[in-house]
Amino acid sequence: MVGSTPTFVRRKDDEKDNLNKPKRVSLGEALHLKPKEEHLSCSSSAHDLRHLEEEKEKENIASPRGTLEVCMNDFDFDSPPLAKREASCSSTRAHNNWSNFFKLLKKKSFKRLGSLTHFISPKIPKWKSRSSRESHVLSKLYNFNSSWVTFNPSDLRKATHNFDSENIIGRGGFADVYKGCLQDGQLIAVKKLNKGTTEEKTAGFLSELGVIAHVDHRNTAKLVGCCVEGEMQLVFELSTLGSLGSLLHGSDKNKLDWSKRYKIALGIADGLLYLHESCHRRIIHRDIKAENILLTENFEPQICDFGLAKWLPEQWTHYNVSKFEGTFGYFAPEYFMHGIVDEKTDVYSFGVLLLEIITGRPAVDHLQQNIVIWAKPLLNGNHIKDLIDPSLGDDYDRGQLGCLVITASLCIEQTPLLRPRMRQIVTLLRGDKHLMQFPRARGNRPLERTYSEELLDAHEYNSTKYLTQLKRHQEIALGMES
Ligand SMILES: Nc1ncnc2c1ncn2[C@@H]1O[C@H](COP(=O)(O)OP(=O)(O)OP(=O)(O)O)[C@@H](O)[C@H]1O
């Protein structure tokens, strides 16, 4: 057992229109300003697991047991891979600004990198007004990204017709999102935090802003600026098609033909790879789900909602959290069993998302059936045809489907060690056999599992136990406990 078992925090809000959406565990409540307990401390099994993985990756950058290669050969990859896209890094200037920002804050600890307020607040004299403290933080952030626009409340009121409810385009657990149009004609989405006290909203606002500040990739949401007078609001470029979740599980599903789904899967993978590896800091998103993928008019996916995202310092193997935040249906087993957060927890959520894209089913359906529990037997029995969204008919590319199915099944492996990294996933999804075979060509060790891995797998992540636990945790979390 690793660390303390996380406590479930049940979501309180009862948005009627969100009933069929995956339930996000209340960040609002968890944030209720008692800082979450997060620690570096790893118990031996978590530590060993990560250590084993790192050792293995040093020796051999292919999949831990050769599954990838085997699977790759089982499918037909005749269809041409899509053009390779490069993950772009933010500019050097941005990097320097970010370093300066932290120097200015005289950082002592990176314990809660996703939440700026914790190490900012003590630096600001208590007698100063909130707006003065916020201004201090924001002026540093604005130094970091000078292209952001500071909106005043009247700009945003005008843009959204006084926050007319007609203009609401999204309702999350913590914010209402309004569509708006600026005077120069630019379409925007205004994220207005609506849950919790002013303190809590400020914490959430700064936390999201602090992460998104240095995220710059074509598959991540684009921040235009923000408003801090009165209520705090984040302003993004509008993604005209809304979220992947609303399309996939709504009446416009027919817009998502196979080629669009494939493109979306690749784009999300590119975005996640960027967050994990190409950004200046390792960012773990922690809430990858269909509702947090926005779509531009060209069906380019953009990862949004960095409200839970964490920066993971290079030397850390993982975070250990004691409270659940995120969305049911997307939780990795090591997260709900041990509170472990790292890249592989995002990989698991991405696997669930891939299953949604393939099957058209939600992560947790109206009968509370978990998509992983539903799909596992079909994946194990290779009943691929039974997985495919019936609304697609026969209209899909067999090779591309094969890539998505293989990737999904690896991403939802119960043992994190057996899940590929985003780098490998990007390769897998494109069906690039050449790259996957590269390590063998270099004469690396054959891909065998070690005894301890076998033990660990058998002992801690026994498949039946895993599925039972998955079901049980979901029941507890959703209040269905008998
Ligand atoms: N830039 C945008 N363009 C179009 N729609 C958007 C945009 N940003 C957000 N939305 C819509 O608003 C919804 C909620 O946004 P977001 O996920 O940021 O809010 P939240 O309160 O943090 O949600 P969650 O419950 O996941 O925490 C999204 O699912 C999406 O439908």
Residues whose N, C-alpha, C, O or C-beta is under 5 A from the ligand:
A	BS01	LIG	R24 I169 G170 R171 G172 G173 F174 A175 V177 A189 F236 E237 L238 S239 G242 S243 E291 N292 D305 G307
